[in-house]
Amino acid sequence: MAGARVETIGLAAGRPAPSFWAEAWGRFRSNRVALLSAVFLLVIHVVALAAPFITPYDPNAVDITSIHARPSAEHLLGTDENGRDVLSRLIIGSQATLSVGLLSMAIAVVIGALVGGISGYLGGAVDSVLMRFTDGMMSIPNFFLVLVVVAVFGSRLENIVLTIGLTSWMLVARVVRGEVLRYREYDFVLAARALGATGRRILFFHIMPHTVPAIIVSATLGVATAILVESALSYLGLGIQPPQASWGNMLSNSQAYLFQNPLLPVYPGMLIFLTVLAYNFVGDGLRDALDPRTYTD
């Protein structure tokens, strides 16, 4: 009741109604799990950006005198099978793992938004062809396609990013197409068309901005999937190759030393688990916060 009185007083005083993004931020902030997940992801990404400057040791420096050292003041998380500092490798490995997730999803978003936008706006034969192609891509087991491509063209970072990005755009295309189909019959689109705006201008300047909330949600959830794919590739030996560290290849290398150093696989495994879980929580929170059905004009 008190909140309703404050809102009534504010409207009576002539204060502007909160914008869509202000209301969305308020709803997202009220979701404590999503907010904490967002803070965790922010910290992880800041650490990844600053990795070369904050690693306590050279992540690739081998020290055969301290192989499988237990956590101590000198090595906070211990050392691995080559005497390398685990904390330093986790920090530097975050760059490769998070880069794959973010860059591959950026590629997927660009392709998916273009395909979905053009398909939804033009309709007809163009829509049928593009959506049947999208359906065909969705019917292919993506992980096995990624395995084949990486095995043929190599496991360089750019190959992994391109491969995951080029096989992950279909869901974004479907979501964007649905949003474009919904907005293309709105009055503001009809008004723009009546004023002589070109189809390209209507699509990219009038309709596509309204699909941004849906794209943000799809991209957030897609980053988590891309991180899992990269980790699985690295675990199978087809991802980021040593001595360059990634959480996936650290997890793969540590499995041979499970009984000698049982903590070794825990660190990268927990980071992968927490990061993917946080992305999913943030994606769910954004989906609820940006749902236009909960927005009141």
C-alpha positions in Angstrom: 0.0 0.0 0.0 2.8 2.4 0.8 4.5 1.7 -2.5 1.2 2.4 -4.3 0.8 5.7 -2.5 4.3 6.7 -3.4 3.7 5.8 -7.1 0.4 7.8 -7.1 2.1 10.8 -5.5 4.9 10.6 -8.0 2.5 10.5 -11.0 0.4 13.3 -9.5 3.5 15.4 -9.2 4.2 15.0 -12.9 7.2 12.8 -12.6 7.9 10.9 -15.9 6.9 7.2 -15.9 9.9 4.9 -15.6 11.3 3.6 -18.9 11.2 0.0 -20.0 14.9 -0.4 -19.2 14.4 1.2 -15.8 11.6 -1.2 -14.9 13.6 -4.1 -16.3 16.5 -3.2 -14.1 14.3 -3.0 -11.1 12.8 -6.5 -11.8 16.2 -8.0 -12.5 17.6 -6.4 -9.3 14.8 -8.0 -7.3 16.0 -11.5 -8.4 18.8 -12.0 -6.0 20.1 -15.2 -7.5 20.4 -13.6 -10.9 21.9 -10.5 -9.4 24.5 -12.5 -7.5 25.2 -14.5 -10.6 25.8 -11.3 -12.6 28.2 -10.0 -9.9 30.1 -13.4 -10.1 30.3 -13.2 -13.9 31.5 -9.6 -13.7 34.3 -10.6 -11.3 35.3 -13.5 -13.5 35.5 -11.4 -16.6 37.5 -8.6 -14.9 39.9 -11.3 -13.7 40.2 -12.6 -17.3 40.9 -9.1 -18.7 43.5 -8.5 -16.0 45.0 -12.0 -16.1 48.5 -11.1 -17.5 49.0 -8.6 -14.7 47.6 -10.5 -11.7 48.9 -14.0 -12.1 51.3 -14.7 -9.2 53.6 -16.9 -11.4 54.3 -17.6 -15.0 51.5 -20.0 -15.8 53.8 -22.1 -18.1 56.8 -22.1 -15.9 57.8 -25.7 -15.1 59.3 -26.5 -11.7 60.1 -30.2 -11.3 61.1 -29.7 -7.7 57.5 -29.0 -6.6 55.4 -31.4 -8.6 51.9 -31.9 -7.1 52.6 -29.5 -4.3 49.7 -29.1 -1.9 48.0 -25.7 -1.3 50.3 -23.5 0.7 51.2 -19.9 1.3 53.6 -20.1 -1.7 51.1 -21.8 -4.1 47.6 -21.0 -2.9 46.0 -23.8 -4.9 49.1 -26.0 -5.2 50.9 -27.1 -8.4 50.1 -29.5 -11.2 52.0 -32.5 -12.7 54.7 -30.2 -14.1 55.1 -28.1 -11.0 53.1 -25.2 -12.6 51.1 -22.9 -10.3 47.5 -23.9 -10.5 46.1 -20.5 -9.6 48.1 -18.8 -12.3 46.9 -21.3 -14.9 43.3 -20.9 -13.8 43.5 -17.2 -14.1 45.1 -17.2 -17.5 42.9 -20.1 -18.6 39.8 -18.0 -18.0 40.8 -15.8 -21.0 40.7 -18.7 -23.5 37.5 -20.2 -22.1 35.5 -17.0 -21.8 36.8 -15.7 -25.1 35.5 -18.8 -26.9 32.1 -18.3 -25.2 31.7 -14.6 -25.9 33.2 -14.5 -29.4 31.4 -17.5 -30.7 28.1 -16.2 -29.4 28.8 -12.8 -31.0 29.1 -14.6 -34.3 26.0 -16.6 -33.7 24.0 -13.5 -32.7 25.0 -11.6 -35.8 24.1 -14.4 -38.2 21.0 -15.4 -36.3 19.7 -11.8 -36.1 20.3 -11.3 -39.9 18.7 -14.6 -40.9 15.7 -14.2 -38.5 15.2 -10.6 -39.3 15.2 -11.0 -43.1 13.1 -14.1 -42.9 10.5 -12.6 -40.6 10.2 -9.3 -42.5 10.2 -10.6 -46.1 8.1 -13.7 -45.5 6.9 -15.8 -48.4 9.4 -17.9 -50.3 12.4 -16.2 -48.6 11.0 -17.1 -45.2 10.3 -20.7 -46.2 13.8 -21.2 -47.7 15.7 -19.6 -44.7 13.6 -21.4 -42.1 13.9 -24.8 -43.8 17.7 -24.2 -43.9 17.6 -23.3 -40.2 15.6 -26.4 -39.4 18.1 -28.5 -41.3 21.0 -27.0 -39.3 19.1 -27.6 -36.1 18.6 -31.3 -37.0 22.4 -31.9 -37.2 24.0 -32.9 -33.9 26.1 -29.7 -33.3 28.7 -31.2 -31.1 29.6 -33.9 -33.6 29.8 -31.4 -36.4 32.1 -29.3 -34.3 34.2 -32.3 -33.6 34.6 -33.1 -37.3 35.4 -29.5 -38.3 38.0 -29.1 -35.5 39.6 -32.5 -36.3 39.9 -31.5 -40.0 41.0 -27.9 -39.7 42.9 -27.9 -36.4 42.3 -26.8 -32.8 43.4 -23.2 -33.0 41.4 -20.7 -31.0 40.0 -19.0 -34.1 38.8 -22.3 -35.6 37.0 -23.2 -32.4 35.3 -19.8 -32.1 34.2 -19.8 -35.8 33.0 -23.4 -35.6 30.9 -23.0 -32.5 29.6 -19.6 -33.7 28.6 -21.0 -37.1 26.7 -23.9 -35.6 24.9 -21.9 -32.8 22.9 -19.2 -34.6 19.7 -21.2 -35.2 18.0 -20.5 -31.9 18.7 -16.8 -32.2 17.3 -16.8 -35.8 14.1 -18.5 -34.6 13.6 -16.0 -31.7 14.3 -13.0 -33.8 12.0 -14.2 -36.6 9.2 -14.5 -34.1 9.8 -11.0 -32.7 9.9 -9.5 -36.2 6.7 -11.2 -37.2 5.1 -9.7 -34.2 6.3 -6.2 -34.7 6.1 -5.8 -38.5 2.3 -5.3 -38.4 2.4 -2.6 -35.6 1.2 0.9 -36.4 4.6 2.5 -36.2 5.8 0.2 -39.0 2.8 1.0 -41.1 3.4 4.7 -40.5 7.1 4.4 -41.5 6.1 2.5 -44.7 3.5 5.2 -45.5 6.2 7.9 -45.1 8.3 6.2 -47.8 10.9 4.4 -45.6 12.7 1.6 -47.4 12.3 -2.0 -46.2 15.9 -2.1 -45.1 15.4 1.0 -42.9 12.2 -0.3 -41.5 13.7 -3.6 -40.6 17.0 -2.4 -39.1 16.0 1.0 -37.6 12.4 0.4 -36.6 11.8 -3.3 -35.9 15.2 -4.8 -35.0 15.7 -2.5 -31.9 12.6 -4.1 -30.4 14.2 -7.6 -30.7 17.2 -6.6 -28.5 15.8 -7.9 -25.2 15.1 -11.3 -26.8 18.6 -11.4 -28.4 20.2 -10.5 -25.1 18.5 -13.4 -23.3 19.3 -15.9 -26.1 22.9 -14.7 -26.2 23.3 -15.0 -22.4 22.1 -18.6 -22.5 24.2 -19.3 -25.6 27.4 -18.2 -24.0 27.0 -20.9 -21.3 26.5 -23.6 -24.1 29.5 -22.4 -25.9 31.7 -22.6 -22.8 30.5 -26.2 -22.3 31.3 -27.1 -25.9 34.8 -25.7 -25.6 35.3 -27.5 -22.3 34.1 -30.8 -23.8 36.4 -30.3 -26.8 39.4 -29.6 -24.6 38.5 -32.5 -22.4 38.7 -34.7 -25.5 42.0 -33.2 -26.6 40.5 -31.3 -29.5 40.1 -27.9 -27.9 42.7 -25.4 -26.7 46.0 -27.1 -26.9 48.7 -27.1 -24.2 50.8 -25.4 -23.1 48.1 -22.7 -23.5 45.8 -23.1 -20.5 42.0 -23.4 -20.6 39.7 -24.7 -18.0 38.8 -27.6 -20.2 42.3 -28.9 -21.0 43.3 -28.4 -17.3 40.4 -30.7 -16.4 41.4 -33.2 -19.1 45.1 -33.2 -18.0 44.2 -33.7 -14.3 42.2 -36.8 -14.8 45.4 -38.9 -15.0 46.5 -37.7 -11.6 43.2 -38.0 -9.7 44.7 -40.2 -7.0 48.0 -38.3 -6.7 46.4 -34.9 -6.5 42.6 -35.2 -6.1 42.1 -31.4 -5.8 43.6 -30.8 -9.3 40.4 -31.5 -11.3 38.2 -29.8 -8.7 39.3 -26.2 -9.5 38.7 -26.1 -13.2 35.6 -28.3 -12.9 34.1 -26.0 -10.3 34.8 -22.9 -12.3 33.2 -24.3 -15.4 30.2 -25.4 -13.3 29.8 -22.1 -11.6 30.3 -20.0 -14.7 27.8 -22.0 -16.8 25.3 -22.0 -13.9 25.7 -18.2 -13.4 25.1 -17.6 -17.1 21.9 -19.7 -16.9 20.7 -17.8 -13.8 21.4 -14.5 -15.5 19.7 -15.6 -18.6 16.6 -16.7 -16.7 16.6 -13.4 -14.8 16.9 -11.4 -17.9 14.1 -13.3 -19.5 11.8 -12.4 -16.7 13.0 -8.8 -16.5 12.7 -8.1 -20.2 9.5 -9.9 -20.8 7.3 -7.3 -22.5 4.2 -8.8 -21.0 5.3 -7.6 -17.6 5.9 -4.1 -18.8 3.3 -1.5 -18.1 3.1 1.7 -20.1 
